[in-house]
């Protein structure tokens, strides 16, 4: 059945338009033929941002499930299987239901040009509309205003996670333009939760939203993380302080991500849903999110897997390994629309050297020699390898490091994480 699904997904990829249409018209036409499922959804929590979307969604999902609520979720990209993208009533969608739905939506579309993300989003909305749930958590693909998930008309809570420079070819070169695109998901009368942002972004958000009638909750103003300790932290929400255990996900930024999720959870609690602090805490502890400072092994070598692919992601890795006083060998593969030079420059202080690879089966990946060229410009010791297998052999036989960080793309992590776990 997996082979059947893979073939179907390839057929959907081939529907990609020859001409760029920066609007939601294609998707809206298809949704209309499907009887507008996007207008018949459970209460929506919609998340946009550059970094932390997936982790924030995962915390929310696990906390709500722990409190006996039924949750749909839409996630992208997937690490290994497309099924990871669609969560129906707390569970990953099964192949049989996924295949039958994709076939149906493809038939309704009648070979009309449409992007892969658009047609699969239409299928997801169709599924979400057919099964009851308490909440639907939507993660945007890459933007906000023109993201396929943004065809919804109403939203209970909007979340804006940390915004940085990424996807400039679609969102704009300037951080203010990118912020405007992310803020485009905000719906009338929704509660809006703003994660920790840099000062430029925070100032711009306040300026853009000052005339909106939404209830705005800002990190470090309306909700705060206080007294971070080894095993717990104090979360302050509207002057009320609650003690929670630290998440199992690694990195100080994960405390910030869980804080954003908690602001949404406590807002939901205010709306009358029965959520207990004990179960909220258990949900935090149960949260897993593969490919985010995930630990593995390559023989005796300790391996960290992280899908960071932009400068802000590199900043978080830098903070983590600096705090541990650790230097690492980096195995990197990256899509060629990313800021490779900026990523390497930011992460350089914790690097002993770089092993460059291309992402398997990804035609838009940087070639290893292109990565080596950037490393040479930055005076970083580097070696090119023509496969992941050869890269692993090179590390274990020639380098013999204590710690390796595999990073640069979630697509890379998805292709190879099974080699280390």
N, C-alpha and C positions, 0 to 999 in steps of 0.2 A: 504493500500500500504506500510505503514511503516513495518508491520509484514513481508511482502514479501521481503522487502529490508534487514531486520535483518536476515532472514533465508539465503538469498543469501550471505551476508557478512560472516556468520558462515561457509558456504560451502567453501568460499575462504580461511578462516583461516585454515581449515582442509587440504588444499593443502600444508601446510608447509613441507619443506624437512626434512627427518630424519637425513641427514648428512649435516654438515656445509660446504658451498662452498663460500669462501671469494673472490668472483668475481662477475662480472655483466653478466656472460655467460647465465644464465637462462633467465634473462630479455631480453637480446639482441636477443636470439632465438625467444622469443615470439614477440618482436617488429618487427622482420623480417617477421614473418607470418602475421603481421598487416600492412605490406607495409611501415615499418620504419617511423611511424608518428613523432618520435622524431627528424627527420631530416627536418621536414616541419612545423616549429613553428614560431610564431611572434618573434620579437627581445626580447631576454631573459635577465632578471635581475636575477642573481642566488645568493642566500644568504646562507652562512654557518657561523657557530659560535656556542658557547655554550649557551649564553644568549642574549636576545634582538632580535632574528630573527623575531619572530612573530610581535612584536611591530613595528620594522623597516619596515617589509612588509606592515603592516596595514597603516602606515603613507604614504608610497609610493603609495599604492593603492588609498587611499582617495584623495591624492593630484592630482594624474593623472586623476582620475574620475572627480574631480572638474574642471579640465581644459579641460573637454569634450573629453577625450581620452577613448578608449575601452581597458579594462584590463582583461586578464585571470590571475588567481592566483592559486597556489597549496600550501596548508597549512597542517601542521600536528603538534601534533595530534588535533582531534576535541574535543570540550567540551561536546556537547550533541548529535549532529547528524552528521553522516558521511558526509552529504551534505556540511557541513562547509568547507571541505577540497578542494572542487573544485569550483572555481569561473569562470563562463563563461560570458564574455562580461559584467562585473561589477556586475553580480548577482549569488547568490548561485544556484547550479544546482538543478533542480526539480527532484522529485522521479522517474517520468516516464522515463525521459531521462537517469538518472543514472542507473536504473534497467536494461533497455534494453542494455545499453553499457556494463555493468558488465556481463550480460548474454552472450553477443556476445564474449567478450574477454575470458570468462571462456570456452566457446565452442571451440574457436580457440586454447586455451592452451591444451585442450584434457586431463585434469586430470594430467598433468605433475607436478612434485613437483616444487613449487615456493612459495616464502614468500608472506604474505598478502600485505606488502608494495610494493613489486615488481609488483604484478599483478594489484593492484589498481593504481600504477603509470603508468603502461602501458595503462590502461583504460583512465587515465587523459590525457596522451599524445595523445591518439587517439581522444579524444574530442577536445583538444586544436588545433589539426591539421585541424579539420573539420570546425572550425568557425574562421573567421578573427578577429584580434584584433591588437591594436597598440603595446601592450606589453604583455609579459608573465612574471610574477614574481614567481620564484620557491624558495621554502624553503626546504633545505635538511632535511631528517628525523633525523639522529643523527650524521652523519659523514661528509664526503666530497668526498674523492677520490673514495671510493667504494659505495657511496650512490646511490640508484636507480635513483635519479634525475640527476646524473652525466653522464648519457649516451649521453647527448646532445653534439654536436660537436663544436658549436659556441655560443658565449655569448657577449652581448653588454656591460654589466657591471657585475662585480663580487663584492660582498660585504662580508667582513669578520667582523662579529660582535664580541663582547668580548669573548675571549677564556679562558676556565678554565678547571678544572678537572671534567670529567663526562664521562659515558659510557666507563670506562677503559677496560672492558672485550672485547670491540670491537676495541677501538682506541689506546690502549696502556696506561701504567701506568704513563709515563713521560709526562710532559706538552709539551715538544718539539715534541714528537711523535704525540700527539694529535693535535698540531698545524700543523704538516706536513700533517695529514689527512684532516684537514679543508682546507688547502691551495690547496688540490688536485682538487678543483673545478675550479681553475683559467685556463682560456682558452687563447690561443694565440691571441694577439692583443686586448684583452678586457681591458677596464678601470677598475682598481681595487681600491676599497674604503676600507680602513682599519679603523675600529672603534677604540675607546679608548681601549687600551690594557695595561696590567701590563708590567713593564719594561723588564722582561725576555721574554715574548711573543713578544713584539715589536722588541727587538733586534734580536730574532730568525727569525721573519718574514722578517726583512730587509736583514739578511744574506741569507735566502733562495731565496729571490726574486731579489737580486742585479744584477744578470746576465739576468734577464727576460727583454723583450722588452715592457712589459705592461706599460701603464701610471699609476703610483701609486699615490694615494692621501691618506695621513696619517692625522688622527685626531691630532689636536694641531700643525700641520705643514702647511698643505695645506688647511685645514678648521678648524675653531675654534668656540667655544661658548664663547662670551664675555658679560660681564655685565649682569649677570642673575638678573632679578628683579622679583617682585611679579607677574606681569602680562605679562612681555615680556622679550625677550633676543635679543642680537645682534649676528647675525651669520656672520662670516667672511669666505669668500671663495675666495682664490687666491687674498688676500689683499682688496677685495671689501666687504663692510659692509652693511648688510641689517637687518632691524628690523622686528622681527616676534613675534606674541603672543605666550605665553606658551601653550603647549598642555593641554588638560583636563585630560589626563592620569596622575595619581599621582606618585610622586617620582622624585628625582633629576636625576636618571638614565634615565628617559624618555626624559629629555632635551638632553642627549647624544644620545639617540636613534633617536630622531627627527633630530638631527644634522647630523647623518649618512645618514638618508633618504634625507635630504636637499642637501648634497654633491652629491648624485646620481641625484636628481632632477635638480640641476644647471648644472650638466654635460650633462644631457639630453637636457637642454635648449641650451647649447653650440652646440649641434649636429643639431640644427635648429628647434626643436619643439617649438611651440608657447605656452609658459607658463607664466602667469602673477603673480607677487608677491602677488597681492590681492587674486587671486584664490589659490595660494600656501598656503597662510595664512589661508584661509577658510578651505582648506583641512586638515590642521593641527588641527584646532578647531573641525572639524567634525569627527576626528579619534576616534573610540571606539575600545577597545580590552578587551573583558570580561576575568575575572579571573586574572587580574593584578592590585593589590591593589584596587579592586572593592569594593565599600561600599554597605552594606546591613544591615538588622535588624533581630534580634532574640528577639521578644517582644520589650522591652525597651533597650536591649543591642545593642550597635553598633558593627557591624561585618565587618571585612576586609577579602576579599577573594583573595588569591594570590597563583599561581601555582608554586612558587619557590620550587625546589627539589634538589638543590646542594649548596655547600658552598658559591659560588659567589652570588647565589640568596638570601641566608640568609644574606649575607653582605649588599645587597641593602635594605632588610627589616630592618636590624639593623640601617642603616644610617637614614632611613625615620623616624622610631619611636623614635630614639634618638633625631633627630632634632625637633620633636614635644614634647619631654620630656614625652613620654607615655610608660607605661609598660602594657603588655597585657597577657591574658590567651591564650595559643596556643592549638587549636584543630589540631592534626596532624595525617595524614595517609600517608604512603610512600611505594613505591615499594622496594622490598628487595635487589635490585641490586644497591641501592643508598647509599651514605655515611651518614647514619643516625647520627652517633656519631659526625661527623664533622659539620653537619648542626646544631645540637642542641648546640654544644659547641660554635659555632659562634653567634647564636641568643640568647644565655642564658642571656646576660645583660639586655634584654628588657622583659624578661619573669617573670610573677608572678607565673606561673605554667603551666602544660601541661595536656591535656585530650587526651589520645591515643585511636585511632580507627583503624580498618582495612578499606581499600578501598572497598566499596560494589562491589560484583561480580568480584573481581580481585584476582585470585589465587596467584599472585606473590607479594601480599601486605605483609608488616610486620604485624605480629600479635600484638595486643595491649600490651601483656606482654613483647614482645621483645623490644618495644619502652620504656616501663616502666623500663626495666633493664638498658638501656642506660641512661635514666634520673637519675636513682639512682646512677650510676657511676659518673655523673656530679653534683650530689646533687641538682637536680631540683625537686620540688614538682610535683607529677604526679599521675594521676588516669586513670585506664583502663575502657573503656566502650565497650560493645559488639555490639552496633549499633549506627548509627548517631542519631536516635530518642532518645535513652537513653542518649547519650552525650549531646544533646540539653536540655533535661529535667534536667540532672545533673547540667549543667551550670546555668540554669534559677532558679532552686530551691535551690541547695546547695551552689553554688559559688556566684552567682549574681554579676558578674563583670561588669564594665562599658564598656570594649572593649574586643572583642574576635578576634583573628587572626586565620583563617582557612587556612592551608598551608601544603606543603610537596609533592604535586603532582597535576598536571593539571587533571589527571584522577579523583582524589578526588573532585576537584572543579567542574568538569563536572557532576559528579554524584549527587552533593548536592546543587549547587548554587541556584536552584529554591526554596529551603527552606528559603532563606534569602532575596529574591528579590521580 
